């Protein structure tokens, strides 16, 4: 089974149906299938073989769709990277994945071009919207996808861990098909009358959720970024519009003055997830959008598919525990097992806090070339999410804390250890600890506590430059707190809860 082959079946059935549109171009399904076949043939003509990896570092654009499916049609694995990453971070992903080719959008390619000489496996870096890219699409023998193997690698998604080094979660065609079928089972039925609006980064789960719509012949509209007036314009012009929003995006929508007088008749569903959604903001969103909200909980290792809170439960304000349920992540998705376990992997009683684990056909095949992480994360046949939560007697899961102290800012995951390691490169920094502080627009912002050498005076500008030289700008601390010592327990572990308390706010889920 190959996802590209399924899309070609849609193109045969609905050749004239609008398929993909962005600010520059629009393709129907016949045109999209032709371009995908061209990309597949072009990739093979460059010497790529089945199983090879192609790195996609793209700002939001229609080419994302044809490249993703073109990789699959050619039997290749797509490796998406966040367009906001620092080139050194992209270099690590390219090297670790053994990528043969990197495709970038024009705004990113100049900074990434040197990687072709730095990563041994990387043959070339090419840009979309160039003659070289056009040749990739049109100058080779088109290649139609074969039926394929459902366990073949489709998507290699890099997600950071406690070491600060990203780990590549290997997702197969079967994983992504299960994810799509779960969308139909739990969120909405989809057909060619639907419109899917992609305003979140294509490299994340929102990009993957183009699949349930494309596999049913719906229209995929790609916006360059999240923009409230542009979103409302799409709703005015198109019917049955659904979109993904990180909690910060949904909050922005709910508080945008333009939404108050907008015609929302064409809005079908907003599905949201990727971080904590505060109940007060959710109630405001419900007041504006009505029973059109679906909350999902997942992670890169089980994309978008662990638990969910459906539209009916959002709207069930007569239920005595309605607000409690709004603060939860809902119940297990169709065909998904979820439980909460203790440190010995024994299931805990209702209401007791433990680690959330899950098992389904959506769970990754494993981490790329990382047997140690696989043994830990997939022990006993269950994906250990690292998230701490509790489940009530009715099966509703509530997250209590995000393990590994991950920070979620603007829908993007930020891992403190990665930033701490960069700060410790400064010769006068003795210790550093990074935490998240609640932010009204971004969900959280990064704050760094720094211990300097005696008598040393460290300029914040120097720490900023150090960060900007090594990590993405959005990960840079927004404040530095210089302290004499970091609070620690008897085992020498830094007590980040105390650091958050020093900020005057504790971060909760």
C-alpha positions as CSV (number, residue, x, y, z in Angstrom):
1,X,0.0,0.0,0.0
2,X,1.4,3.4,-1.1
3,X,-0.3,6.7,-0.2
4,X,0.6,8.1,-3.6
5,X,-1.2,5.3,-5.3
6,X,-4.3,6.1,-3.4
7,X,-4.1,9.8,-4.5
8,X,-3.8,8.7,-8.1
9,X,-7.1,6.8,-7.7
10,X,-8.7,10.1,-6.5
11,X,-7.3,11.9,-9.6
12,X,-8.8,9.3,-11.9
13,X,-12.2,9.7,-10.2
14,X,-12.1,13.5,-9.8
15,X,-9.7,14.9,-12.4
16,X,-11.2,18.4,-12.6
17,X,-11.7,18.8,-8.9
18,X,-9.6,21.6,-7.3
19,X,-6.7,19.9,-5.4
20,X,-4.1,22.3,-4.1
21,X,-4.0,26.1,-4.1
22,X,-1.7,28.6,-2.6
23,X,-1.0,32.3,-3.3
24,X,0.8,31.6,-6.5
25,X,-0.8,28.6,-8.2
26,X,-3.7,26.2,-8.3
27,X,-3.9,22.6,-9.5
28,X,-6.7,20.3,-10.1
29,X,-6.3,16.6,-9.3
30,X,-5.3,15.6,-12.8
31,X,-2.6,18.3,-12.8
32,X,-1.4,17.4,-9.3
33,X,-1.1,13.7,-10.3
34,X,0.9,14.7,-13.3
35,X,3.3,16.8,-11.3
36,X,3.7,14.1,-8.6
37,X,4.6,11.6,-11.3
38,X,7.1,14.1,-12.7
39,X,8.7,14.7,-9.3
40,X,8.9,10.9,-8.7
41,X,10.6,10.4,-12.1
42,X,12.9,13.4,-11.5
43,X,14.0,12.1,-8.1
44,X,14.8,8.7,-9.5
45,X,16.6,10.3,-12.5
46,X,18.9,12.0,-10.0
47,X,20.0,8.5,-8.8
48,X,17.8,8.2,-5.7
49,X,16.8,4.7,-4.9
50,X,13.8,3.2,-2.9
51,X,14.3,3.9,0.8
52,X,16.5,7.0,0.3
53,X,15.6,10.1,2.3
54,X,14.8,13.6,0.9
55,X,14.9,16.5,3.3
56,X,12.1,19.1,2.8
57,X,12.8,22.5,4.4
58,X,9.9,24.4,3.1
59,X,7.9,27.5,4.0
60,X,4.2,27.0,3.5
61,X,3.6,26.4,-0.2
62,X,1.8,24.1,-2.6
63,X,5.0,22.4,-3.6
64,X,5.0,20.7,-0.2
65,X,2.1,18.5,-1.4
66,X,3.7,17.4,-4.7
67,X,7.1,16.8,-3.1
68,X,5.6,14.7,-0.2
69,X,3.6,12.5,-2.6
70,X,6.4,12.6,-5.2
71,X,8.8,11.0,-2.6
72,X,6.2,8.4,-1.9
73,X,5.5,7.6,-5.5
74,X,9.3,7.1,-6.0
75,X,9.5,4.8,-3.0
76,X,11.4,7.4,-1.0
77,X,11.0,8.8,2.6
78,X,10.3,12.4,3.2
79,X,12.1,14.2,6.0
80,X,10.3,17.4,7.0
81,X,12.2,20.1,8.9
82,X,10.9,23.2,10.5
83,X,11.6,26.2,8.3
84,X,12.5,28.2,11.4
85,X,15.4,26.0,12.3
86,X,19.0,27.2,12.3
87,X,21.2,25.8,9.5
88,X,23.3,23.9,12.0
89,X,20.2,22.2,13.3
90,X,19.2,21.3,9.7
91,X,22.8,20.0,9.2
92,X,22.4,17.6,12.0
93,X,19.1,16.3,10.7
94,X,20.5,15.9,7.2
95,X,23.5,14.0,8.5
96,X,21.6,11.8,10.9
97,X,19.0,10.8,8.4
98,X,21.6,10.3,5.6
99,X,19.5,12.5,3.3
100,X,20.5,12.4,-0.4
101,X,18.8,15.6,-1.5
102,X,17.5,18.8,0.3
103,X,14.7,20.8,-1.3
104,X,14.1,24.3,0.1
105,X,12.0,27.3,-0.7
106,X,13.7,30.5,-2.0
107,X,13.7,32.3,1.3
108,X,15.7,29.5,2.9
109,X,17.9,28.0,0.3
110,X,20.8,30.5,0.5
111,X,21.5,29.7,4.1
112,X,21.2,26.0,3.5
113,X,23.2,25.7,0.3
114,X,26.6,25.1,2.1
115,X,25.2,21.9,3.6
116,X,25.9,20.1,0.3
117,X,29.5,20.4,1.1
118,X,29.2,19.6,4.8
119,X,27.0,16.5,4.9
120,X,28.6,13.5,3.3
121,X,25.4,11.9,2.0
122,X,23.9,15.1,0.7
123,X,24.3,15.3,-3.1
124,X,22.6,18.6,-3.7
125,X,20.5,21.4,-2.3
126,X,17.9,22.8,-4.7
127,X,15.3,25.5,-4.5
128,X,11.7,25.5,-5.6
129,X,10.6,28.1,-8.1
130,X,13.8,27.7,-10.1
131,X,14.6,26.2,-13.5
132,X,16.4,23.4,-11.7
133,X,13.2,22.5,-9.8
134,X,11.0,22.9,-12.9
135,X,13.4,20.4,-14.6
136,X,12.9,18.0,-11.7
137,X,9.2,18.1,-12.3
138,X,9.0,18.1,-16.1
139,X,12.2,16.8,-17.7
140,X,12.3,13.2,-16.7
141,X,10.1,10.2,-17.5
142,X,7.0,10.4,-15.3
143,X,6.7,7.6,-12.7
144,X,3.4,6.3,-11.5
145,X,3.4,4.9,-8.0
146,X,3.4,1.2,-7.4
147,X,1.1,-0.4,-4.8
148,X,4.0,-0.5,-2.3
149,X,4.6,-2.1,1.1
150,X,2.5,-0.6,4.0
151,X,5.6,-0.9,6.3
152,X,7.8,1.2,4.0
153,X,9.1,4.4,5.5
154,X,7.1,7.4,4.5
155,X,7.8,10.2,7.0
156,X,10.9,10.7,9.2
157,X,9.9,13.3,11.8
158,X,12.6,14.7,14.1
159,X,11.5,15.4,17.6
160,X,14.0,16.5,20.3
161,X,14.6,14.6,23.6
162,X,16.3,15.2,26.9
163,X,19.8,15.0,25.3
164,X,19.0,18.0,23.2
165,X,19.7,16.0,20.0
166,X,16.7,15.4,17.8
167,X,15.5,11.8,17.3
168,X,13.9,10.7,14.0
169,X,10.5,9.1,14.4
170,X,10.0,6.7,11.5
171,X,6.4,6.7,10.3
172,X,5.2,4.2,7.7
173,X,2.5,4.4,5.1
174,X,0.4,2.2,7.4
175,X,0.8,4.7,10.2
176,X,-0.3,7.6,8.1
177,X,-3.3,5.8,6.6
178,X,-4.4,4.8,10.1
179,X,-4.1,8.4,11.2
180,X,-6.3,9.5,8.2
181,X,-8.9,6.9,8.8
182,X,-9.0,7.9,12.5
183,X,-9.8,11.5,11.3
184,X,-12.9,10.1,9.4
185,X,-13.9,8.0,12.4
186,X,-13.6,10.6,15.1
187,X,-13.5,14.1,13.7
188,X,-15.4,14.4,10.4
189,X,-16.5,12.6,7.3
190,X,-14.7,14.2,4.3
191,X,-15.5,14.2,0.6
192,X,-14.8,16.3,-2.5
193,X,-17.1,19.1,-1.2
194,X,-14.7,19.9,1.7
195,X,-12.0,22.5,2.0
196,X,-8.9,22.1,4.2
197,X,-7.1,25.2,5.2
198,X,-3.4,24.8,6.1
199,X,-2.1,27.9,7.9
200,X,0.2,26.2,10.4
201,X,3.7,25.0,9.4
202,X,3.7,22.2,6.8
203,X,6.5,20.4,8.6
204,X,4.4,19.6,11.6
205,X,1.3,17.5,12.2
206,X,-0.9,20.1,10.4
207,X,0.9,19.3,7.2
208,X,0.3,15.6,7.6
209,X,-3.4,16.3,8.2
210,X,-3.7,17.4,4.6
211,X,-3.8,13.6,3.9
212,X,-7.3,12.8,5.1
213,X,-8.6,15.6,2.8
214,X,-6.5,14.8,-0.3
215,X,-7.3,11.1,-0.1
216,X,-11.0,12.0,-0.4
217,X,-10.7,14.6,-3.2
218,X,-11.1,17.7,-1.0
219,X,-9.6,21.1,-1.8
220,X,-6.3,21.9,0.0
221,X,-5.6,25.6,0.4
222,X,-2.2,26.6,1.7
223,X,-1.6,30.0,3.4
224,X,2.0,31.3,3.8
225,X,1.4,31.7,7.5
226,X,-1.3,32.1,10.1
227,X,-3.2,35.3,9.3
228,X,-6.7,36.0,10.7
229,X,-8.0,38.2,7.7
230,X,-6.7,35.6,5.2
231,X,-8.4,32.8,7.1
232,X,-11.7,34.6,7.2
233,X,-11.4,35.4,3.4
234,X,-10.9,31.6,2.7
235,X,-14.1,31.0,4.8
236,X,-16.0,33.5,2.7
237,X,-15.0,32.0,-0.6
238,X,-15.1,28.3,0.1
239,X,-17.6,25.8,1.6
240,X,-17.1,23.3,4.4
241,X,-13.8,24.7,5.6
242,X,-11.8,22.9,8.3
243,X,-8.4,23.9,9.7
244,X,-5.9,23.0,12.4
245,X,-4.9,25.5,15.0
246,X,-2.4,25.3,17.8
247,X,-4.0,26.5,21.1
248,X,-2.3,29.9,20.7
249,X,-3.7,30.2,17.2
250,X,-7.2,29.4,18.4
251,X,-6.9,32.0,21.1
252,X,-5.8,34.6,18.6
253,X,-8.8,33.7,16.4
254,X,-11.1,34.0,19.4
255,X,-9.8,37.4,20.4
256,X,-9.4,38.9,16.9
257,X,-11.9,41.8,16.5
258,X,-12.4,40.8,12.8
259,X,-14.0,37.5,13.8
260,X,-16.9,39.2,15.8
261,X,-18.7,40.4,12.7
262,X,-17.5,37.7,10.3
263,X,-19.7,35.3,8.4
264,X,-18.7,31.9,9.8
265,X,-21.4,29.9,7.9
266,X,-18.8,28.0,5.8
267,X,-16.7,27.0,8.8
268,X,-17.0,23.3,9.4
269,X,-14.4,22.3,12.0
270,X,-11.4,23.7,13.9
271,X,-9.3,20.9,15.3
272,X,-6.7,22.0,17.7
273,X,-3.9,20.5,19.8
274,X,-0.1,20.6,20.4
275,X,-0.2,22.3,23.8
276,X,-2.3,23.3,26.8
277,X,-5.6,25.1,26.0
278,X,-6.9,27.1,29.0
279,X,-10.6,26.6,29.8
280,X,-11.3,30.3,29.8
281,X,-10.0,30.8,26.3
282,X,-11.8,27.6,25.2
283,X,-15.1,28.9,26.5
284,X,-14.6,32.2,24.6
285,X,-13.9,30.2,21.4
286,X,-17.0,28.1,21.9
287,X,-19.0,31.2,22.3
288,X,-17.8,32.4,18.9
289,X,-17.5,29.2,16.8
290,X,-20.2,27.0,18.5
291,X,-20.0,23.2,18.3
292,X,-17.2,23.2,15.7
293,X,-14.2,22.4,17.9
294,X,-12.3,19.2,18.2
295,X,-9.4,18.8,20.6
296,X,-6.7,16.2,19.8
297,X,-3.7,14.9,21.7
298,X,-0.9,13.2,20.0
299,X,2.8,13.5,19.3
300,X,5.2,13.0,16.5
301,X,5.6,9.4,17.5
302,X,1.9,8.8,17.1
303,X,0.9,11.7,14.9
304,X,-2.2,13.6,16.1
305,X,-3.8,10.4,17.3
306,X,-3.9,9.3,20.9
307,X,-7.0,10.9,22.5
308,X,-9.6,13.4,21.4
309,X,-12.5,15.6,22.8
310,X,-15.2,15.7,20.1
311,X,-17.6,18.5,19.1
312,X,-20.5,17.1,21.0
313,X,-18.6,16.9,24.3
314,X,-17.3,20.5,23.7
315,X,-20.9,21.7,23.5
316,X,-22.4,19.6,26.3
317,X,-22.5,22.5,28.8
318,X,-25.4,20.8,30.7
319,X,-23.0,18.0,31.9
320,X,-22.2,18.4,35.6
321,X,-18.5,18.0,34.8
322,X,-18.4,20.0,31.6
323,X,-15.6,22.4,32.5
324,X,-13.6,19.5,33.9
325,X,-13.9,17.7,30.6
326,X,-13.0,20.8,28.7
327,X,-9.7,20.8,30.6
328,X,-9.1,17.2,29.6
329,X,-7.7,15.7,26.4
330,X,-10.8,13.6,25.9
331,X,-10.9,9.9,25.4
332,X,-9.0,7.3,23.4
333,X,-9.3,7.6,19.6
334,X,-10.9,4.9,17.5
335,X,-8.7,1.8,17.4
336,X,-6.3,3.3,19.9
337,X,-5.4,1.9,23.4
338,X,-4.4,4.4,26.1
339,X,-3.6,3.9,29.7
340,X,-1.7,5.6,32.6
341,X,1.1,3.6,34.3
342,X,3.5,3.9,37.2
343,X,7.3,3.5,37.0
344,X,7.0,-0.3,36.7
345,X,4.5,0.1,33.8
346,X,1.6,-1.1,36.0
347,X,-1.7,0.6,35.2
348,X,-2.7,3.0,37.9
349,X,-6.1,3.6,39.4
350,X,-8.5,6.3,38.1
351,X,-7.4,9.8,39.2
352,X,-3.9,8.7,39.9
353,X,-1.1,10.4,38.1
354,X,1.4,8.4,35.9
355,X,2.9,8.3,32.5
356,X,0.6,8.2,29.5
357,X,1.3,5.2,27.2
358,X,-0.5,4.2,24.0
359,X,-0.7,1.4,21.4
360,X,-2.1,1.5,17.9
361,X,-1.3,1.2,14.2
362,X,-0.5,4.9,14.4
363,X,2.5,4.4,16.7
364,X,5.8,4.9,14.9
365,X,7.9,2.0,13.7
366,X,10.7,3.3,15.9
367,X,13.4,5.9,16.2
368,X,15.8,6.1,13.2
369,X,19.0,4.2,14.0
370,X,18.5,4.6,17.8
371,X,18.0,1.2,19.4
372,X,18.6,2.5,22.9
373,X,15.8,5.1,22.6
374,X,13.5,2.4,21.1
375,X,14.1,0.0,23.9
376,X,13.1,2.7,26.4
377,X,10.3,4.4,24.6
378,X,8.6,1.3,23.1
379,X,9.2,-1.1,25.9
380,X,6.5,-3.7,26.4
381,X,5.0,-2.8,23.0
382,X,3.6,0.5,24.2
383,X,4.7,4.0,23.2
384,X,5.7,5.8,26.4
385,X,4.8,9.4,25.7
386,X,6.8,10.9,28.5
387,X,3.7,13.0,29.4
388,X,2.2,12.7,32.9
389,X,-1.5,12.5,33.3
390,X,-4.5,10.9,35.0
391,X,-7.6,9.2,33.7
392,X,-11.0,9.4,35.3
393,X,-13.4,6.5,35.6
394,X,-15.1,7.5,32.4
395,X,-11.9,7.3,30.4
396,X,-11.1,11.0,30.1
397,X,-7.4,11.8,30.1
398,X,-6.1,15.0,31.7
399,X,-2.4,15.9,31.3
400,X,-0.8,17.0,34.5
401,X,2.6,18.0,33.4
402,X,4.8,17.8,30.4
403,X,7.8,15.5,31.1
404,X,11.3,16.5,30.2
405,X,10.3,20.1,30.9
406,X,9.4,20.8,27.3
407,X,8.3,24.3,26.5
408,X,5.6,24.9,23.9
409,X,5.7,28.4,22.4
410,X,3.5,29.3,19.4
411,X,2.7,25.7,18.8
412,X,6.4,24.7,18.5
413,X,8.2,22.4,20.9
414,X,11.3,23.9,22.6
415,X,13.6,21.6,24.7
416,X,15.4,23.4,27.5
417,X,18.5,21.1,27.5
418,X,19.3,22.1,23.9
419,X,19.4,25.8,24.9
420,X,21.2,25.1,28.2
421,X,24.0,23.4,26.3
422,X,24.4,26.4,24.0
423,X,24.5,28.8,27.0
424,X,27.2,26.7,28.7
425,X,29.5,27.4,25.7
426,X,30.1,30.8,27.1
427,X,33.4,30.7,29.1
428,X,31.9,32.6,32.0
429,X,28.7,30.6,32.4
430,X,29.0,28.0,35.2
431,X,25.4,26.7,35.1
432,X,22.2,27.4,33.2
433,X,18.7,26.2,33.5
434,X,15.8,27.1,31.1
435,X,12.1,27.1,31.9
436,X,8.9,28.3,30.3
437,X,6.8,31.2,31.5
438,X,3.2,31.7,30.6
439,X,2.7,34.2,27.8
440,X,-0.8,35.5,26.7
441,X,-0.1,35.2,23.0
442,X,2.5,32.4,22.6
443,X,1.4,30.1,25.4
444,X,4.9,30.1,26.9
445,X,8.1,32.1,26.5
446,X,11.7,31.0,27.3
447,X,13.5,32.3,30.4
448,X,17.0,31.3,31.2
449,X,18.5,31.3,34.8
450,X,22.3,31.7,34.5
451,X,25.0,31.3,37.1
452,X,28.2,33.2,36.2
453,X,31.8,32.7,37.4
454,X,32.7,34.9,40.5
455,X,33.4,38.5,39.5
456,X,32.3,37.8,35.9
457,X,29.9,40.2,34.1
458,X,28.1,38.6,31.2
459,X,26.4,40.8,28.7
460,X,22.9,39.5,27.7
461,X,23.8,40.5,24.1
462,X,26.6,38.0,24.2
463,X,24.3,35.2,25.2
464,X,21.8,36.2,22.6
465,X,24.5,36.0,19.9
466,X,25.6,32.6,21.1
467,X,22.0,31.3,20.8
468,X,21.5,32.9,17.4
469,X,24.7,31.3,16.2
470,X,23.6,27.8,17.1
471,X,19.8,27.4,17.4
472,X,16.7,28.8,15.8
473,X,15.7,32.3,16.8
474,X,12.3,31.3,18.3
475,X,14.2,29.2,20.9
476,X,16.2,32.1,22.2
477,X,15.5,33.1,25.8
478,X,13.3,36.2,26.1
479,X,14.8,37.0,29.5
480,X,18.0,36.1,31.4
481,X,17.9,35.9,35.2
482,X,21.4,36.0,36.7
483,X,21.5,34.1,40.1
484,X,24.1,33.0,42.6
485,X,23.0,29.4,42.5
486,X,20.4,27.1,41.0
487,X,18.0,25.4,43.5
488,X,18.7,21.6,43.7
489,X,17.5,18.5,45.5
490,X,19.7,16.1,47.5
491,X,20.7,14.3,44.3
492,X,21.9,17.5,42.6
493,X,19.0,17.8,40.2
494,X,17.9,21.3,39.4
495,X,14.4,22.0,40.8
496,X,12.8,23.7,37.8
497,X,9.5,24.1,39.7
498,X,11.3,26.4,42.1
499,X,12.7,28.4,39.2
500,X,9.2,28.8,37.8
501,X,8.0,30.0,41.2
502,X,10.7,32.6,41.2
503,X,9.1,34.0,38.0
504,X,5.9,34.5,39.9
505,X,4.0,31.9,37.9
506,X,4.1,28.1,37.9
507,X,3.6,26.5,34.5
508,X,0.8,24.0,34.5
509,X,-1.0,22.0,31.8
